[in-house]
């Protein structure tokens, strides 16, 4: 099966390199909520932004474009234990696809002003989807992250 994906835009972020995201600085629960940036949607897709201003949050599907290779076990930012890559948000995945939720602060043409940016400058955007009540889950199990979250709150 041949899968071809084409970016619809790029991220503009205060994080210019992966190293700019300091381990532990953006720990839960506050995370990246206060980090502002822009989602630049390429002009050929701008018409698809119609009605987007009515949503407070968007799901951003993107490519970890700086990730090289993958590891099935990795040490996540908040832990010193090797974890299975699928139980982490590590960029070193078999398919380097990332997902995040951002807060929409405004729109100027093909540029969306957002907060909650946890991606680096130039990150290719594959898709945007509205974050809806269907996406909100009330009873979450957080696996190995549960104890980490309790310590941070």
Number of C-alpha atoms within 10 A of each C-alpha: 3 3 4 5 8 9 15 19 24 21 22 22 21 17 18 13 13 12 9 10 16 11 11 11 11 17 16 17 13 12 14 18 17 13 16 18 24 22 26 22 24 15 13 10 11 15 12 12 15 9 8 17 13 10 14 15 20 19 17 20 18 23 21 21 14 14 15 11 11 15 14 12 17 21 15 17 15 14 13 9 11 11 15 14 19 12 14 17 15 21 20 20 21 12 12 17 18 18 17 15 20 24 20 20 16 15 16 8 13 19 21 21 18 25 20 19 25 22 25 23 17 18 19 23 24 18 17 21 13 16 17 12 7 6 9 9 7 6 6 8 8 11 9 13 14 11 10 16 14 10 9 10 9
